[in-house]
C-alpha cells in the first residue's frame, strides 16, 4: 500500500513530504522505461518547436502569433480586451520560460536567455498591465530564473558570472507593482502603469473599483519570496495584508468567498463561489504559502475553506459554483476549465479519492472534445468552445501520478501529447483552439504554455536520473515557477493574530509599519498538528482507483455519447487538413468522399463543397469532415485579411509612354520584383498554346520577350517553366474568368506546385480579366507593345528609361514563409483555376463554396479580329486602373 504523510514545517529540511510506498499492485500493464523515454523526448521536441519559433519569429515581442509567424506587440495588433493586460513589452514569453529551460536540461540555452533578458528587457514602459499577470508571470519568472541560476552556479558548471542580476530586476518589478496596493483595504488595484504607477493623469489607471479574489489573493508566494531573497519585508507585508482582508470578508456562515470584490469597501460584487476562474489560485496560494513559508495560519484558513468546498461545491465528480449566502443553491450549471488544477491541489492536501474522481471526469471530457473547452455543462457538453492550451489538466495529471504511480496517468499524459501534436501544432508553434468542436485555430500562443505545460509533461515521463536537480526542494507557483523551500527559514514578517484586521498605511509611512511587524514574534503554532489522511484506509483494494473511474466514464458517455474510436482503412491519422488539400490529388478526393464531403461544379465556374455527415464512412470520419469544412472557411477568412503587395505592369511603348499602369499580383516563386531596382522590361507576345501548359510552338517569337498566358489547365509554375524554356524574360498570366477585376477583388499570390521552384528565375505576374483585356487590346491595336514589370509604377508621363534612383522596397510586411507554405500557398495551389482569393463562403447552410473555373475546354485562341474599343474608352479604363493602383499604393 502507499501512504501520504504531511509533517508540520519546523526546520530548514523539508516542509512537505509525499512518501510514496509503491508496492501497490498495479492495474494494467506498466509503461516501459523505453516508452517513457520516448514520450519524454517527444515533450522536449515539442518544447523546442514552440520555443525556437518564438525566438525566431516573435522575440523580443511578448508572445508569438503562431498562425502568422510574428510577434504580438501590444498596440500594433487589434485589442483583445483584458487578455492584453498581460503584455507589457517586456519579452513576456522569454521571462516566463527561463526555469523551464533548466528543468528540461537546456542549461546553455538558459544562460543565453538570461543574458538576453538582462540586455534587452526594459521594465519602465509607459503601459498599463495586470497586477496579477505581471506578478505570476514576470516577477515569478524572474524569481524562478534567479533560483535556477543560483542552483547552477552553486553546482560549479554554469552561470559562474551571475551576480543576482535577475533578482535585481525582480525587485524592480516588485517596486513597480507596489503602488497598486495603496488602498484602504490593502487589496491591490487590478492594473498598474509600469512607469507612472496608479494615480495621476499619466497613469491611465487607478479608477477601477473591483478586482477578482484570485487577482488579490495570488500574490503571497512571489512577494514573500522576493522579500526573503532581498531581505526587504515590504513585499511580503503587502501580500499578507491582502490575504488577511480577503479572509476577513469571507461569508462567515458558509466560509466561502465570492468571485469579485470591491477593493475599497470590501463588498462582494459577484457572490458566486467555486474553485474555477476568479477564485482558483486564492485557495492554491493559501496551501502553498503554508508549504513555502511554514506559517500554520495559512493552513488553518485553507482547511476551513476546503471543508466548505467539499460540503457545498463538490458534487463528485462535479465542482459547481454556489451562492456564498445560500451555498445549497447552485449559481450556474456549467464548469470552467480552470478548475482542472483542483485535483492536483487535492493531492497536496492528501485527499486523493475526490482528486481521482474529478480528474477522471475531466479526462473523459478531454477525450470527447480533444481538449477541455473553456466551459462545459453538467452533462459534459461544450458551453464555451475555446481552449487556449491551458496546462491545468496536465498539472493535475502529474500530481496524481506522483502520488499513486498508477501508469494510467502516463496514458492520460500520452493523450495530452497526441492531441497537442495532432490538433494544435502548426508550422510556427502551437496555436490555441478557437473551437474545440471544429478544430479551428486562434492566432495565439500564451506564455503559460511554455512556462507550465512542458514542465508538467516532462516531469510526468522523466525518471529521477533525468533531472539535474531535486524538484522536491522547490514549490511550484500557479505559473509553475520554482521557488526553493529553503525560503521558510529566511527572515520574514509574520502575520498578525487571526481574526485581526490590518489597516493599510499609506506608502510613505510604510517603513515604520514594516519595522514594527518585523520585530514581532511569530505565532505560537503548538495548537496546530495537521496530518493528511492515511490513504491505506481509503484504498484497501488495489482495484479501488479503477472502481472510482469506471462509473464516471460511464456517466460521461451516457450523458454525451462518444463516437467509437475506429477509423476506416485509408483515413489514417492525422486526417486531411484544409491547408494540405489539393483538388487535383485523387487521394485527397477519396478522403473527402470518406468524410462525406462532395464537390459540386456550379454553372458560374465555382466549386461548392458540401458535407453530408450521414454519407461519411464512420462517425469519426464525419467529425473529420466537419473540421475540414471549418478549416476551409477559416483559411479563407485569414487570406481575405492578408493585404498582399500589388505589382505593376506598365505599358511604356508609344503612344502610352508609361501612363497606363495595370495592377497585378505576384507569384511566390521566380524573380522578386520588390528587390529589383529596374524591374523587367520587354515586348509582349502571346504564347502558343495560350494556356502555356505544353512546350511552346512559337518559342522563336517568345525568346527575349514577355509571354502572355491564359489561366487554367495546369499549375502556374508549370507555365513559368515552359515559357522560360522558350527563352522568355517574364510572363503575364491573364484570368479567363470574364468580368474579374482588381477594382472589386483583392489580389492573390500565385503559388508553386508543391515542388522546389528555385529553378524558376523569371518574374511571373497575374492580371485579372479586365486589366488583361486592356493589354490584349493594345497588342491588337499596335502590334508591338512594350511593358515594364515592377513592384510599382515608374516615372509616369515621362520616358520610363530614366529609372528612379531610389531603391524600391516592399511596402508591406511579408507574410512569413512558414505560414504561406501551410495556409495561404497550398489553398491557392488546389487548382490553378481556383479564384484569385480562394473565396470560401457559406452557401445555403450546406458548406463553403470555393470559386474556380469550369473544367478546361478546348484551347482558346486570341481573336485578333474582335471589335475594338475606342481609344477614348481604353484611356478611360487606363485612367481608372491607374487611380486604383495609386490608391492601393497609398494604402500600403
N, C-alpha and C positions, 0 to 999 in steps of 0.2 A: 504494500500500500504506500501512498505518498502523503505527506503531511506538510501543511504550510504553517509556519510559526512566525509570530510577529513579536519582536522584542522592543521594549522602550529604548530610546537612544540615551546613552549615558556616557559613552566615551567616544573617542575620535574614530574608532574602528569601523563599525557598521551600524547604520540606522535601521535598515530593513533587511531581513533575511528571508528569502524564499527557499526553504530547504526542500529539495525535491528528492524523495526516495523512490526511485523509478523502477522498483521491482514489480510495479503493477503489470498484470498480464495485458499485453497489447491486443487491441481489437483490430483485426485485419492485418495485412502484411506491412511491415515496416518499410520505409523508403531506404534504399541502399545509400551508402556514403557516396557512391559514384553518381547516383541520380541527384542527390542533394548538391554535390559539387557542380553538376551540370546546370542546375537551376540557379545556384549562387553565381556562377559565371554569366548566366543569362541576365541576372539582375545588374551585374557590373556593365555588361554590354549595353543594356538599355539606359543606364545612367550616363554612360559615355555618349550615347546618341543624343540624349537631351542636353547634357552639359556642353558638349562641343558645339552644338548648334546654337545654343545661347551665346557662347563666346564668339563664334564665327559671325553670326548674323545680327545679334542684338546688343552685346556689350558695347558701351557702358550703360545702355538703357536699363530700366528697372526689370523689365520682363521681355520674354520672347513672344512674338506673334507667329506661331508655327505654320500657319497656312500661307502667309505672305512672306515668310522668311525675313522678318525685320524686327527691330526692337520697338517696344511700346514706350513712347515718351509722352508723358502727361502734358496735355495742351496741344499736342500735334495730332492726336487721334480724337475721334468723337468721344465725348464724355460718356462714361458708363455709370455715372452716379456715385454712390458711396463706395463702390468697389475700387474706384480710382484713388480713394484716400490712402490706400496702402502704398502708393507710388510717391516717392519724394525726390526723384532724380539723384538717388544715392546708390545706384547699381544694386538694387534690392536682391536680385537673384544670386549674385555672386556672394554677398554677405550671408544670405540665408543658407548657402551651400557649403560654407567653409568647413564645419565639422563633419559633414557628410564625406568630404574628400578624405579625411583622416580615417574615418570608420571603414571606408572601402579600400584602405591601404594605398591611397594615392597621395603619398606624402610629398612627392616632388611637385605635383600639381597644386597641393595645398600651399606649399611655400611660395610658389609663383603667384597664387591667388592672393595671399596675404600681401605680397609686395604690390600687387595691383591696387588692392584696397587702400593701402597706405599712400600710394602715389596719386590715384585718380579720384577717389571718392571725396566729395565735398558735403558737409553737413549743414552749412549756413545758407541753404537755399531759401529764397522767399517763396515758400509754398506751404499750403495748409495740408496737414497729414493727420491720419487717425492715430490717437494716442495708443490705443490698444494694439493696432497692427504694427506700429513702429516699435513698440515695446517688445512684442513677442518675436518679431522677425529681425529687426535691425539691432536693437540692444541685445536681444537673446542671441542673435547670430554672431555678434562681436564677442560676447562673453563666452559662447561655445568655442569660437575660434581661438580666443585667448587661452581657454582651458586646454585645448589641444596643443597649442603652441608651447605652453609651459611643460606639458607632459612630454612632448617630443624633445624639447630642449634638455629636460632632465635626463632623458634616455641617452643623450650624448651623440645622436646621429644626425639630427636635423635641427633647423631653427636656432643654431648657436648664436646668430646675430640678434635674435629677438630680445627687445628690451621693453616689453609690456606696451608696445605701441597700440595694439588693438584695445587694450584696457583703457588707455588714454582716450581713444575715440569713443569707447563705450561710455565713459564718464561725460564726454561732451554731449552725447545723445541724451543721457540721463538729465543733464542740466537743461537741455532744450525742452525736455518734456515736463520738468518741474513746474513751470508757470501754470500748467493746466490744473494743478492740484490746489490752486489758491482759491478755494471756495469755502463757504461757511460750513459745509458738511464734511469736507475732506475728500469727497468724490471728485474725480477729475472731469474736466470738460472732455467731451468726446474727441475734439480736434484741437490742434495747436499749430501755430505758424513756426516753422523751424528757425526763422530769423527774427521775427518780431514778437513771438510769444502769443499772449491771449488778447489783451486789451489794446485799444488804440486803433485808429483808422487804418493803419498799415497791416494789421494782423489779419483782417478779413475773417475773424472768428471771435468766439467769446460770447456770442449771443444765444448759444444753444442752452436749453433748459433740461433736456433729458439725456440719459445715457442708458445703455443696456447693463444688466447686472454683471455679465461676463466682462464687459468693457472696463468696468471699475474694479472688478474682483479678480482680474488676471494680471496682476502687477507684481505680487509679492515675491515670486521666485527671482525674477530678473533684478528687481530693485534691491532685494535683500542680498543677492549675490554681488551686485555692484558695490553695495555698502561694505560688505565683508572683504571683497577683493581690495578695495581702495582705503578702507578704514574711515570712510566718511558716512556717518549713520543717517544723514538726511534722507536718503532714498528709501531705506527700509522703514523709517518712521512714517513717511507719507503712505507707503503701501499698506502698512498695518492700520493706519487711521481709516483708510478706505474700507478695508475688510471689517474693522470694528463697527463702522457706521452701517454697513450692509447687514451685519449680524443683529444690530440693534433694531433695524427696520423690518426684520423678518415678521411674518404673521405669527403671533405668539401661540395661537391655538393649533395651527397646522404645522408650525415650524418650517414653512416653505417661504421662498422668496418669489417675487414677481419677475417679469421679464425686462421691464423698463421702469426707471425711477427718475424722479425729479432731483437734479443734483443740488438744488438749493433748499427745497422744503423736505425732501426725503419721502414725499408721497409717491405711491406706486402709480405709474401711468398706465402700464399694462399689468393686469393682475393674474394673468395665466402663468402657470408654473409647470416646468418639465425639466428634462435633462438635455434638451437639444439646443437649437440656436437661441442665443441671447442669455443663456444661463450656464451652459455646459461647463466651461473651464473654470467657473467660480467654484463649483464643487471639486473639480480636479485639483485646483490650487490649494484648497484647504487641506486635503490629504497630503499632497506633495510638499506643502510648506512644513507639515509635521515631519515628513521624512527627511527633508533637506536641512531644516533649521533646528529640529529637536524640541519644538515648543508644543507641549501637550495640549495647550489651549486650542490649537488648530484641529487636533484630532478630536477633542471633545465636541467642538462645533460640527465637524464633519459627521461624526456618529449620530448626533441629534438630527441633522438634515437627512442622513441616509436612512434612518429609521422611518422618517416621514415619507421619503421617496418610495420605499418598499411598501409602505402602508397604503399610500394613495395613488402614486403614479405608476408603479409597477403592476401590470396585469399580465403575468408571464404568458407568452414571451413578449408582450407588447409593453411599451412605455408611453403612456398617453398623458397629455397635458391636462391639468385640472385648474380650478379657480382656488386661489390661496385662501379665500374666506369660506369657500364651500368646497372643500377638497374632494368630496364624494361626487361632485358634479363635473363631468368631463368638459374641457374647454374647446376641444376640437376632435375630429375623427380621423386625423392623419398624423403622421410622424415625419420628422425631417431627418436627413442623412447624418447630421452632425451628432446625433445621439449614438452613432456607431462606436464612439470612443468609450461608451459606458461599460460594456463588458470588460474592457481592459482595466478600467478603474476598479471594477468589482474584483478582479483578480488581485490587484494591490490590496484591496480591503480584505481579501480572503474569503469572499462569498462566491464560491465557484459555481454552484448549481444554477442560480439565475443568470450568471455570465454565459454559461453554456447554452441556456435556453434562448436568451436574446440574440446571441451571436448566430445560432442556427437559423433563427427567423431571418436575420439579415442576410445570411448566406443564401437562403432559398430565394429571397427577393433578388439578390445579385445574380443568381443563376437564371432567373426568369427574364431579367432585363439586361444582362451582361454587366451592368454597373448599378450601384444604388442610385435611384432617382433622388433629386434634391428633396422631394417629399413623396410619400406614398401612403395610401389609405389603409385602414384597418383590415380590409380584405386584400391588401398587398397589390393594389393597382396603382398606376402612376398618378400622382397628384401634380407635382412639378417635374417636368421631364429632363431638366438639365442635370449634368454631372460634371463639375469642374475638376475631375481627377482628385477627389478628396482622399486622404490617406487613413481616415479614422478606422475603417473596417480592417485594413491591413494591420494597423496598430493593435487592435483587439485580438486579431488572429495570432500575432506574435506573442502577446502576453498569455493567451490561453495555451499555446504550445509550450511556452516557457514553464508554465505551471503544471501541465499534465504530461508533456512529452508524447501526447497522442498523435500518431502520424496522420490522423485525419486532418489535422490543421495544416500539415505540409501540403496535402492535396488541395485544401482551400487556397493556400498561397499560390499553388500552381495555376489554379483557375484565375486568380487575380492577374498573374503574369500573362497568361494566354490572352485574356480579354484586353489587356492594355496593348499587347502587340497586334492583336487582330483588328481591334476596332478604333484605337486611339492613336496608333503610331502613324506618323506622316513623315515625309522626307526631311522636314526641318525640326523634328522633335516629336512631341506628343500633344495632340490637340484635345481640349475639353470637348465633352459631348454636349451638343446643343439640344439633342433629343434622343434619349436612350431607346426610344421605340423605333426610330428610323435609322439611328447611327449617324445622323448628321453632326457636323463639327462646328465648333466655335473657335475663332482665331485667338486662342488664349492658352497659355501655359503658366499657371501661377507659380510663384517662387516656392510655395509649400510643397509642390510636387517633388522638387529636388531635395528640399530640406527634410521631408518626412518619409515619403513613400519608399524611397530606396534604402533608407536606414532600416526600416522595419522589415522589408522583404529580404535584405541582405542578412540581417540577424536571424531571420526565420530559418534560412537554409545554411547558415555558416556553422562550422564546428568551432570549438573553443580555440583550436590552434590557428584558425583563420584570422583571429583578431589580434591586433598589435597591442591592445591594452584590455584591461578588465572592465567591461561595461557595468559590472556590479558596483563599481566605485563611483558611479555617476547616476544622477536622476535625469529623466527626460522632461523637458518643459513641454508645454502644449504644442510648441512648434518643433518638438523633438531635438532641441538643442541640449547639449550635455553640460551639466553643472556638477562639480565634484562634491561628494557627500562630506568631504573634509571641511567644508564651509561651516558645518554645525558647531565647530569649536572656535571659530573666529569671533572676535569681539562684535557684539551686536546690541541693538536697542530692544529690550523686552517690551512686550505689550502691557498695558495697564491691566489691573484685575478685571475678571469677567464682570459683565453687566455694568460696566462703567463707560459712559460716553466721552469720547475725546473731542474737545473743542479745537478746531483747527486755528492755529495762529496765522497771522499774515506772514508772508515770506520774509520781510525784513527782520522780524523778531523770531525767526525760526531757530537760530543758532542757540539761543538760551534755552529754548524748549527742548531741543535735541540733547543738550548737555545734561539737563535735568533727568531726562529719561535714561540716558546712557549710564548715569550713576546709580539708578535704582537696582535693587536686587531682583533676580529672576523669580518667577512664580514658584512656589513650593509644589512640586509635582508628585509628592508622595501619595496623593489620593488617587492617582491615575495608574492603572495597571491594565493595559489593553492587550488582549491576545486575539488572534484570529481563531475562528472555529477549526477544530480538528476535522479535516475532510475525510478521515477514515470513517467517521460516524455518518457522513453524508453519503459516501460511496462504498458500502460494504460489498457490493457486487462489481467485479471488473467490467461487466457489461452495462453498468448503470449510465455512464455518459451517453452511450448509444441509445439506451432506452429513453433518455431525455430528448434526444434529437429526432428520433423517428416520428413521434406524434406531431412535432412541429412541421416536419417535412410534409407529412400527410395533410395537415391543416392548410398549408400554403397551396399545395397542389389542388386540394378540393375547392378552395376559395377562388383560385385563378389558375385553371389547368395549364400546364406547360406542354408544348409540343414534344412528341417523342424525339429523343436525340438519335436521329437516323438520317443519313444522307445517302441519296441515291448515287449509283456509280456515275462518275463524271462531274458531280457537283463539287467535291473536294473542299478543302479548307485552305485559305480563306475563300469566300465566294467572290464572284466577279464584282469588281468595284467600278463605279462610273468613270473614274479618271483613266482606267485601263481599257475601256471599251472601244472597239473599232468595228464599225458597221460592215466592213468588208472581210472580217475574220469569221469564217464558218464556225469555229469552235465557240466564239462569243455568241453567235446567233443561236447555237444549240443550247448554250447555257441560259440565254434569255427564254427560250421555249420552255426549259425545265422550270424556270422561275415563274412561269405563267405570263411572261411579257411578250407581246406581239408587236410587230411593226406594220403599220398601215400606210400605204403610199397615197397621199391626197392629191387631188387634181391640181392644186396650186403649187405643186412641187415639193411640199413638205412631207416629212415622215412623222407620223404620230406614234408614240409609244403608249401602249395600253396594257395594263396589268389586270388579269382576272385571277384572283387567288385560287379559285376553285379549279383552275386549269394547271396549277403547279403540281409537280410530281410528289410533293410532300409538304407538310406544314412548315418545316424548316425552310424549304425552297421558296415557299410563299413569303416568309419573313424576309429572306434574302432579296426577293423581288421588290418588296415594298421599300427596303433600304436602298436598293439600286435606283428606284424611281425618285426617292427623296434626294439622293446624291446628285442625280442629273439636274434637278431643279436648283439644288444648292450651288453646283458648279456654274450653272447658267447665271444665277444671281451674282456670283462672285465675279464672273467675267464682265458682266454689264457694269459693275462698279469700277473695274480697272480702266483707267483712261490711258490709251495707248498712243504713242507719239506718231503723228502723221508724217508722211514723206511727200515730196513734191515731184510731179512730172511737169516740167516747164518747157513749153514749146518756144524754141529760141530762133527758129528759121524765119525767113520772110513769109508773110508780112506781119508775123506775130511779135518777134523780137523780145520774147520773154514776158509779154504782157498777159499771156494765158498760162495759168498755173492750175493743174489738176491735182486735187487731193487724193493721195494714195496710201495704201497700207503696206508695211514692210513684211519681210519674211524673217523667220527665226534662224535662218542659215544664209550662207553667202556673204557678200560684202556688206559691212555695216556702214551705211551712208552717213550715220551720225558721227563717224570718226574720219570721214573724208572731207578735206578742205575744198576740193574742186568738184566732187561728185563724178558722175559718169555721163559723158556727152556723146551722142551719136545719132545717126539717122535710123528711122524705124522701118521695119518691113514685116509683113505678115508671114508667119511660119506656115509651112505646108508639111504635114497636116496642121490645121489650125489648132487642134487640141494639144499638139506638142507631145503626144503620148507615144510616138514612134520616131525613129530616126528621120530627120528632115530631108525631104526630097529636093528642097531648094536651098541646100546648105551653102552653095556658092553665093547666093544673094544675101544670106543671113550673116555670112562671115564679116566681122568687123562692124556689125550693126546691132541694134537693139530689137529683139524679136517680140512681135505681138502674138499672144496666145489666148486661146479661149479656155475658160474654166471648165473643169469636169473631166470625167473618164479616167483620170489617173491622179497620182499624188503630185503635189506641187514640186517636190524635189525631183521627181522623175522628169517633169517638163524642163526643169533647170538643167539637168544633166544632158538632155537631148540637144537643147539649143547651145549649150557650152561645147558639146562635141562638134557642133556645126560651126563653131568659131564666133558665136555671138559674144558681145561685150556686156550684155544686160538683157533683161526680159521684163515684159509687162503682161500680166495676166488680166484679162478683161472678163468681168462677170457676164454670164449668159442669162441671168435672171432679169428679164425685161422690167425696167422701171426702178431698179435698185439705184440708190444714190447716196453719196456721203452726206448730203444735206439732211437726210432723215434717218440714217443708221450710223452707229458707231463703227469705227474701223476695227479690223482684227489683224492679228499676225498670222501669216501663213506658216504652218508647221511643217516639220520634216516628215519622213515616212517611217520613223522608228529605227532607222539605221543611222550610222555615222554619216553626217553630211559635211564633214570637213573638206571633202573633195569638191564641193560647190564653191567656186571662188568669184562668181559674178553676182551683181545685185539683181534681185527679183522684187518687183513691186506689184501691187494689186489695185486695179481700178474698178469701181462699180460700173454698172451698165451705162448710166448717164455720162459719166466722165469718159469712159472708154469710147462711147459713140462719138463724142466730140473729137477725140484723137483720130478715129477712123474716118470721120467726115473730112477732117483736114487732110488726111492722106489721100482721099479720093480727089479732093479739090486741087492739091498742089503737087501730088506725086512724091516729091522729096520733102520730107518733114524731119527736122532735127529737134531732138529733145535733150533736156538735161535732167538726169535723175539725181536728186539730192535730198538732204534732210530738211531743207527749207528753200524757199524761192530766193534767187539771186538777182540783184540789180534790175528790178522790173523797169521796163520802159527804156533801158539803155542796152548797149551791146553787152551781153552777158559774158563775153570773153574776158571783160575786166572783172575778175573774180574779187570777192571781198577778201580783205586781208585777214580779218579776224577768223580764227578757227571756230567752226560751228561745233556746238556740243549738244548732246541730247537734252532736251528741255524738260524731260520728265524723269522721275526716278524709275530706273529699270526694274521690271519685275524679276526677282531673283530666279536664277536658272533652275534651282531645285523645284521651286513652285511651278514654274512653267512646264517642266517635264512631267509633273504629276497631275496637274489640274488643267491649266489652260491649253497647253500644247496638245495633249492627247485627245481632248474633246474636239478640238478643231480637226485633228488628224483622222477622226472617224471616217470621213469621206470628203474628198476634195469638192464634192458638190454640195457639201453642207453649207449653211449660210455664213455670212461674214461674222456674225456674232454668236453663232450656235444657239440661237434663242430657244429657251425651254420654258414654255408657259403652260399652266394647267388649262385644259380644254374640256369643257363639259364634264368636269369632275371625273374624268376617266384616265387621267395621267398626262404627262407632259408631251408636248408636240415639238419635234425638232425639225427646223426648216432645212431642207436640202432640195436639190434639183431632181427632176424626174429621172427615170432610167435613161442612160445615154442612148441617143438616137443616131441616125446616120451623121457622119461628119459634116458639120455645116460649112458653107463656103461664104466668103465675104462678097456680098452683092455690090459690085462696083458701079452698077447702073441704077441703083435705087435713087429715089427722089432726094435731091439735095436741099439742105436748109439754106435759107438766105444768109448772106454774110452778116446782116444785121441781127438775125436770130441767134447765129452762132456767137457773135460778140456779146450779145446779152447773156447767153449761157455762160460764156467765159468770165464775164464780169461778176456774175452771181457766184460762180465757183471760186473766183479769186477772193471775193468778200468772205466766203465761208472759210477758206483756208486762212485768211488773215485773222478771222475771229478765233479759229482753233489755235493759232499761234499765240494770240493774246491770252487765251485761257490757260495755256501751258506756261 
